[in-house]
Amino acid sequence: MNTELGFERDIGIHVYGKAPIIDRLKYNFYVMNGDGRNRLNANNKLIYGSRFEYNILGKDQYILSDLDNSQGPHLALGAAYLYDSGNASLDDNILNRFTTDLVLKYKGFSALGVLNLASNEKKDETDTGYLGQAGYFLIPGKFELLGRWTKILKRGALGTDTVDPTELTFGFNYYIRGHSVKLSVDYSRLWNNASTEDQDDNRVRLQWQLFF
């Protein structure tokens, strides 16, 4: 869903922090070129966006996987809006993008739900994405089972493709030193996979992560 409906890193200005009165509320405001990483601004138009995160229960817990085996529930809600004033890759079409997400963590269990919308003002069409993801530690802080489901409903807002892809994934993570050193293995069933001309595919991945 990030590939289809998300945004790349970009050049611009980003202001973020915690609200001075409501300490559980984080804010982000940004203005960017809108053409993706390592690219110049093709048409001198910009994107304008904001994101807010509110930690309903507990401390700042927006990172997935309950590595700390939280003894109290953590619940956080996020929402973002982006106005693309003239997307050069889509013939200067004007886009409105919205996303909202909910994170829950408790006693080794973590869950994420996401809704993404991309609306094209000129075409009067909207593409929609749904994601549900969950993980549970069989061995606290070490061995985690995971599952993910994603569905995208394409109506032509971000191009001419109207085939609806779906992904179902199962796997596990083995943490050697938290997220900094870990092994990930997963299997995915992909329906209407755009990368292989809308075919149905099976995918197996193995990833060794070293982060510093």
C-alpha positions as CSV (number, residue, x, y, z in Angstrom):
1,M,0.0,0.0,0.0
2,N,2.9,2.3,0.6
3,T,4.1,1.8,-3.0
4,E,0.6,2.5,-4.4
5,L,-0.7,5.3,-2.2
6,G,2.3,6.5,-0.1
7,F,4.8,9.3,-0.7
8,E,8.5,9.1,-1.2
9,R,11.0,11.2,0.8
10,D,11.2,14.7,-0.7
11,I,13.0,18.0,-0.5
12,G,11.3,20.6,1.6
13,I,10.7,22.1,5.1
14,H,9.4,20.0,8.0
15,V,8.4,21.4,11.5
16,Y,7.4,18.9,14.2
17,G,7.2,18.5,18.0
18,K,4.9,18.0,20.9
19,A,2.0,20.3,21.7
20,P,2.8,22.6,24.6
21,I,-0.4,22.1,26.5
22,I,-1.4,18.5,25.5
23,D,1.8,16.5,26.0
24,R,0.4,13.4,24.4
25,L,-0.2,15.1,21.1
26,K,2.5,15.3,18.4
27,Y,2.3,17.5,15.4
28,N,4.0,17.7,12.0
29,F,3.7,20.4,9.3
30,Y,5.6,20.3,6.0
31,V,6.0,21.9,2.6
32,M,7.8,19.9,-0.1
33,N,8.5,19.8,-3.9
34,G,6.2,16.8,-4.5
35,D,8.3,15.0,-7.0
36,G,10.0,12.3,-4.9
37,R,13.5,11.6,-3.7
38,N,16.5,13.1,-5.6
39,R,14.4,15.0,-8.0
40,L,14.1,18.7,-8.9
41,N,10.7,20.5,-8.8
42,A,9.3,19.8,-12.3
43,N,6.6,22.5,-12.3
44,N,7.4,24.8,-9.4
45,K,4.2,23.7,-7.5
46,L,4.4,22.3,-4.0
47,I,2.7,19.9,-1.6
48,Y,1.4,21.0,1.8
49,G,0.8,18.5,4.6
50,S,0.2,17.9,8.3
51,R,0.1,14.9,10.6
52,F,-1.1,14.6,14.2
53,E,-0.6,11.7,16.6
54,Y,-2.3,11.3,20.0
55,N,-1.3,8.7,22.6
56,I,-4.7,7.8,24.1
57,L,-3.2,5.4,26.6
58,G,0.3,5.1,28.0
59,K,3.5,6.7,26.8
60,D,4.8,7.4,23.3
61,Q,4.3,3.9,21.7
62,Y,3.9,4.4,17.9
63,I,6.7,2.0,17.0
64,L,5.2,-1.5,16.2
65,S,6.1,-4.7,18.0
66,D,5.7,-4.9,21.7
67,L,9.4,-5.6,22.5
68,D,9.0,-4.3,26.1
69,N,6.2,-6.8,26.8
70,S,4.0,-3.9,28.0
71,Q,2.1,-4.6,31.2
72,G,-0.3,-1.8,30.6
73,P,-2.2,-1.2,27.3
74,H,-0.9,1.4,24.8
75,L,-3.2,2.9,22.3
76,A,-2.4,5.7,19.8
77,L,-4.3,7.4,17.0
78,G,-2.7,9.2,14.0
79,A,-4.2,11.2,11.1
80,A,-2.6,13.1,8.2
81,Y,-3.7,15.3,5.3
82,L,-1.7,16.3,2.2
83,Y,-2.7,18.8,-0.5
84,D,-0.8,18.3,-3.8
85,S,-1.3,21.5,-5.7
86,G,-0.3,20.2,-9.1
87,N,1.2,16.7,-9.4
88,A,3.6,16.8,-12.4
89,S,3.6,13.0,-12.9
90,L,-0.2,13.1,-13.3
91,D,-0.4,16.0,-15.8
92,D,-0.6,18.6,-13.0
93,N,-3.7,17.0,-11.5
94,I,-4.7,18.3,-8.0
95,L,-4.7,15.6,-5.3
96,N,-6.0,15.4,-1.7
97,R,-4.6,12.6,0.4
98,F,-5.8,11.5,3.8
99,T,-4.6,8.7,6.1
100,T,-5.6,7.6,9.6
101,D,-4.1,4.8,11.6
102,L,-4.5,3.1,15.0
103,V,-1.9,1.3,17.0
104,L,-2.5,-1.0,20.0
105,K,0.2,-2.7,22.2
106,Y,-0.2,-4.9,25.2
107,K,1.7,-7.9,26.8
108,G,3.6,-8.8,23.7
109,F,0.7,-8.2,21.3
110,S,0.7,-5.4,18.7
111,A,-1.8,-4.4,16.1
112,L,-2.0,-1.7,13.4
113,G,-5.0,-0.6,11.3
114,V,-4.6,1.9,8.4
115,L,-7.0,3.7,6.0
116,N,-5.5,5.6,3.0
117,L,-7.4,7.8,0.6
118,A,-6.1,9.6,-2.5
119,S,-8.7,11.8,-4.2
120,N,-8.1,13.5,-7.7
121,E,-10.0,16.8,-8.0
122,K,-9.9,16.9,-11.8
123,K,-11.0,13.3,-12.4
124,D,-13.4,13.2,-9.4
125,E,-12.1,9.8,-8.5
126,T,-10.7,8.3,-5.2
127,D,-8.3,5.4,-4.7
128,T,-8.7,3.7,-1.2
129,G,-6.3,1.4,0.7
130,Y,-6.9,-0.7,3.8
131,L,-4.3,-2.4,6.0
132,G,-4.5,-4.6,9.0
133,Q,-1.4,-6.0,10.8
134,A,-0.7,-7.9,14.0
135,G,2.1,-9.5,15.8
136,Y,2.6,-11.6,19.0
137,F,5.7,-12.6,20.9
138,L,5.8,-16.3,21.7
139,I,9.1,-15.6,23.4
140,P,9.0,-12.1,24.9
141,G,11.4,-9.7,23.3
142,K,12.8,-12.4,21.0
143,F,10.5,-14.4,18.8
144,E,7.4,-12.8,17.2
145,L,4.7,-14.2,14.9
146,L,3.2,-11.7,12.4
147,G,0.4,-11.4,9.9
148,R,-0.7,-8.6,7.5
149,W,-3.6,-8.1,5.1
150,T,-3.8,-5.3,2.5
151,K,-6.4,-4.3,0.0
152,I,-6.4,-1.4,-2.5
153,L,-9.4,-0.2,-4.5
154,K,-8.2,1.6,-7.5
155,R,-10.6,3.9,-9.4
156,G,-8.1,5.8,-11.5
157,A,-7.3,8.7,-9.2
158,L,-3.5,8.0,-9.4
159,G,-3.4,6.8,-13.0
160,T,-5.2,4.6,-15.4
161,D,-4.8,1.3,-13.5
162,T,-8.1,0.1,-12.0
163,V,-7.0,-3.4,-11.0
164,D,-7.5,-4.0,-7.2
165,P,-4.4,-5.7,-5.6
166,T,-4.6,-7.7,-2.4
167,E,-1.8,-9.0,-0.1
168,L,-1.9,-11.6,2.7
169,T,1.3,-12.2,4.6
170,F,2.4,-14.5,7.4
171,G,5.9,-14.8,9.0
172,F,8.1,-14.2,12.0
173,N,10.7,-11.9,13.4
174,Y,13.7,-13.1,15.6
175,Y,15.2,-10.2,17.5
176,I,18.8,-10.4,18.5
177,R,19.2,-6.9,19.7
178,G,15.8,-5.2,19.3
179,H,15.1,-3.6,15.9
180,S,18.8,-2.9,15.5
181,V,19.7,-6.6,14.8
182,K,17.0,-8.9,13.7
183,L,16.0,-11.7,11.3
184,S,12.7,-11.6,9.4
185,V,11.1,-14.3,7.3
186,D,7.7,-14.1,5.6
187,Y,5.4,-15.6,3.0
188,S,2.9,-13.6,1.0
189,R,0.1,-14.4,-1.4
190,L,-0.4,-11.6,-3.8
191,W,-3.5,-11.2,-5.9
192,N,-3.5,-8.8,-9.0
193,N,0.2,-8.0,-8.4
194,A,1.0,-4.8,-10.5
195,S,4.8,-5.6,-10.6
196,T,4.0,-8.8,-12.6
197,E,1.3,-7.4,-14.9
198,D,-1.6,-8.0,-12.5
199,Q,-0.9,-11.7,-12.0
200,D,-1.4,-13.7,-8.8
201,D,1.9,-14.5,-7.2
202,N,3.6,-16.2,-4.2
203,R,6.5,-14.4,-2.5
204,V,9.0,-15.6,0.1
205,R,11.4,-13.1,1.8
206,L,14.3,-13.4,4.2
207,Q,15.8,-10.3,5.6
208,W,18.7,-9.7,8.0
209,Q,18.6,-6.2,9.5
210,L,21.5,-4.3,10.9
211,F,20.6,-0.8,12.0
212,F,22.9,1.7,13.6
